[in-house]
Amino acid sequence: MKTLNTAIVILNWNGENFLRKFLPSVIACSKGIARIVVADNASSDASLDVLKQFGEDVEVLLLDKNYGFTGGYNRALKLVDAEYYVLLNSDVEVTEGWLEPILNYMAAHPDVAACQPKIRSYADRHLFEHAGASGGYIDWLGYPFCRGRLFLSLEDDHNQYNSPSEIFWATGACMFVRASVFHQLNGFDEEFFAHMEEIDLCWRMQIAGYKIMSLPESEVYHVGGGTLPKTNPRKTFYNFRNNLMMLHKNLPGHQAWVIIPIRLVLDGVAGVKFMMDGDFSDTLAVIKAHFAFYASIPNRLKIRKVVQENLHNSKFKGVYHGSILMAYYLKGVKQFSLLNTEKFS
């Protein structure tokens, strides 16, 4: 592994407390292996004052406004020359030796475009963490889940998912990316702003013929919900809208015209459930997400055309050819290991 051909890039927006708490571990566990770059999305707190305390250990890129996760990273990474990027959330505690296993693997496997470590909960360190766990998967209807996390059910980590695995998507909380592929695919879809953008990118990487891997030999701890809490209606809006835009862009035509109408109906059911639970703002967010998706279709047809014309691979790994909704809510399956393995590709 060549030294310092890797850049750890942390996108920050008003995260001064996370920077104080977690940057020291990143510096201590990464020195001599990777540069550390913090791209600031025009923070209004004391983030820049905090960053000055780290001196030359941290490079700082200043963006002129908050471009979200997608736009912020796209702009920052155009300015960072490296062979590998590690896109790291500011609320992640890394561990000794977290970089080497994944960087060595990617150097030895040029067909791998993105990887993730095992993600455990910072607050409950025996649990997997929601955003990634031990690797991201998706079912045939486009619902994402993880090895170690189905919907809101987090598993205890007993090293049951410690094997390297080819997956569908790698978490944006700690995503190792081959820089050449990131730029080849024009990075993240900026219209997403935040949420689902890493799944969309990994899907396009697979379409282009690359692999995505989970390598649990590397391990980090994630706070989670650092930017938007899990019940935030804005997050609900992005999750529902972005999932539909992702399906519209990446699904082949014959699948898109079947799956998207089914998803629209199921989203409606979710909206009704939110309302029955008293979460009226989340119900409204689902409705807004659908109308935003409809409004986006004319402009996004060109984007879909480009993706479909570059289709080099249509057999994807990490897909559950069944319904994770049915398994979870009707059959009571709360653990990844209890899913029917014959339904996975």
N, C-alpha and C positions, 0 to 999 in steps of 0.2 A: 504493500500500500504506500503510495507516494504521500509525503508529508505536506499538509496544508493545501491540498487540492480540494478541500472540503470547507464549505462555509455554513455555519449554523446561523440561520437568519430568523430572528425573533421579531414579529410584527407587534408593535405596542400601540395601544390607545388608552390613555388614562390608567395605566397599570403600574403606577409608581410603587405600590405596596408589593406587588408580585415581583417587580424588578429587584427591590431591596431583598426580598426573601429568597428568590430562586437563582438570580444571576451568579451569586458566589459559587453555587454547586456546579453550574454550567462551566464557569471559568476553571474551577479546580479539576473537573473531570474531563476537560477537553483540551487543555494546554498542550501545545506541541503537535496536536493532531488536526485541529480545525480552527479557522478564524471565527470570531463571534461578531455578528453584525446585528444591531438593533435598528429596525426601520420604524420610525415614529410617524403615526398617522395623525399628525397635528394635535397632539395631546394638549389639554388645557390644565392639567394638574402639574405636579412637580417632577414629572418623569425625566425631563432633560437635566434637572439639577441632580437627580439620583444617578443618572448615567455618567455625569462628569466625575463622580466619585470613583469610578472604575478605571479611569485613565485610559491608557493605551491597550488595556485588555479587551476593550470593546470598541468597535467601529460604529459610528452613528450616521444613519441616513435620515434626513428630514424631508418629509412629504408635506405639501402645502395645504392639504385638507384630509379629512377622514375618507379614504377610498374603500373602506371595508376590508374584509379579509382578501377578497379576490383582487380588487384593484390595487390595494396596498402591496400585496406580494408581486403582482405583475410588474408594477413600476420599480419596486426595490430590486427584484432579481435581474432586471435589465442592466442594473448598475453593479452587479456582483459577479465577478469573473471566477468561476470555480467549475470543477468537474462534477462535484456532487453538492446538492443543497440539503440541509436538514432544516425543514420548516418546523420550528418549535414554538409552541404556545408559551407565553410568559408565565403561566401558572403551572409549569412542569418542573419537578425536581428530578434531576438525572442522577445516575449512579456511576460508580467507578467502573470503567470498562464498557460503557454503554455504546460507544461509537465503533470500536474495532470490529466486532463480529459482523455488523451489517455492512460496513464499508469494505471489508475484506470479501464478503460474499458478493457484493455488487461488482467489485473489481474482477472477480473470477467468473461472473455470469453476465456478460454484456447484453443478454436478452431480458434482463430484469430492469424495469424502469423505476420502480418505487418499492419501498419496504417500510415496515413499521416494527418497533419493538413491542414487547408485552407492556400493556398499560394497566397499572394498578391504581386504586383510589388512594389519594394522599390522606384523606380523612380516616378511611377505614382500610388500612394497608393490607388486610387479608383478602379484600374484595378486588375483583376486576373493576375497571372504571368504564363508565358508560360510553365514552368517545373512543372506541377502538378495541378495548379488551385485548384479546389475543388474535385479532384479525377480523376484517370486515367481509360480510357476505351479503347476498341479496336474494330475494325469492322471485318467482316468475312474474309477480305483479309489481315488482320494483320496491318492495319494502326492505330496508336495510336492517341487518342485525349483526351480531358478533359472536365469535367463538368465546364464550364466557359471559354474554349478555344478550338476552332476548327481551326486546322492548324495555321495560323498566326493571326487569328481574336480573340482578347482578349475582354471579356465582362467586363462592369462595374459591380462591386460587390454591389448589392442592397440587400444582404442577401437572394437572391433567391435560393441559393444552400447551405443553412445552416443546412439542415437535415443530420444526420448520414446516410451513404450509403455504401452498400457493392459494391466494385469496382473491376476492373480487375487488376489494378496496382497502387502502391503507389510511389510517386516521390522519386528519389534518392537524391534530394536536402534536404529533411527532412523526413527521413524514420525511423519509429519506428519498430524494428524487435525483435521478440522473439529469443533469442540467441540460444536456443536448436534447433530450426528449421533451422536457418541459417547454423549451423554446420552439422545438419543431412543431408542437401542438398548440402553440400560442398561449400557453399557460392556462390559468383559470378562466372560466367564463365570467366576465365581470358583471353581467346582468344578475348573477346570483347574489352578489354582494357578500353574503355569508350564509353558511349551512348548505350541505349537500355538494359543495363545489369540489371536494376531494373525491367523492364517489364519481361524479361526472368526469373528472380528469382521469381517474384510474380506468373508467370504462373506455374512454377514448384511447388510453394507452394500450388496452387490450385489443381494441379495434385495429390499432396500428401494428399489432403483432407482438407486443411486449408482455412480460409477466409482472405480477404484483406478488410480493412475498411478506409473510409474517415470520419474524425470526426472534422467538421469545428468549433466546440466550441473552439478548439485550433487554433491559427492564428500566422503566421510568415510572414516576408517580405523578398523577394529574389531579389538580383540584377540581376542574370541571365547572361549567357554568360561569366562568370568569367574566365574560362579556355580557351575556344575557342569561338570566335565570331560566330554569327549565319550563316554568309556567308562563313565561312572558308571551303575550299575544303577538308581539312582533316576531318572535322566534317561530311561533305557530304559523304565521303568515309565510315566512321564508321557507320553512320545511315543506309545507303543502304546495306552494307555488313552484319552488325549485325542483321538487320531485317530479312534478308534471312536466316542467320544461326539460328536465333531464331525460325523461322517457320519450318525449316528443323528438328530441334531438338524436338519441342514440339507438332507439329500437328500429329494426327493419320495418318497412311499411306494413307487411302483412301482420306483424305482431302489434305494431303501434295502434292500428285501427281496432284491434280487439281489446288490448290491455288498457288503453287510456280511458275508454268509456266505462269499463269496469271500475277503474280507480276513481273516476268522478263520482260514481254511485257510492263507493265505499267511503270516500271523503265526506259525502253527504251524511252517511251514517255516523261517522266520527263527529261531525258538526252537531248532530242531534244529541249524541252522548254528552258532548261538552255542555250543551244547553241543559240537559237533564241533571247534570252535576252542578249546575249553577255557574258554569264558566262561560257566561254570555259573550265576553270579549274574545274568547277563543273561537266560539261559533262564528262571530262576525269576521274574525281573521281568516277562517276557512272560506267563507263566502268571498271576501276580498281577494284571497289567493286565487280562486277560480276565475274571477273576472279579470284579474291581472294576467293570468295564463291565457285566457281567450284573446285579450288585447295584444299579447306578445306574439301570437302565432304568425301574422303577416310578415313581421320583420325577421322572425326566427326561421322561416322556411329556407332562407338562404344558408343559414348556419347548418340546418339539418342536411341540406343538399351536399355541402362540403364534407361533412362527417360521413355521410353514406357513400359518397364517391371515393373516399379513402378507405373503404372497408377492406382490410386485408385478412381479417379474422372474424368469424362469427360463432366460434365455439369458445365460450368463456368459462374460466374456472371460478369456483366460489359461488355458483348459482344453485339455489335450492329449487328444484322443479316440483314444487308443491306450494301450499299456502302457509306462510308462517303465522298469519292471523288465525287460521283454522287450528293449526297445531297448538298455538298458545292459548287461545280463548275457548275453544271447544273441546280440545283434547287435554288441556292442562299441562302441556309440555313447557317447562320453565328452564330447562337446561339444554344447551347446545348438543351435548353428547347423547341426548335422548331422541334427537331427530333421526328420521329414517335415512341412514347413510346412502341407501340406493338411489335416493332422489337428488343427490349432489352430483354436479359435474366438476 
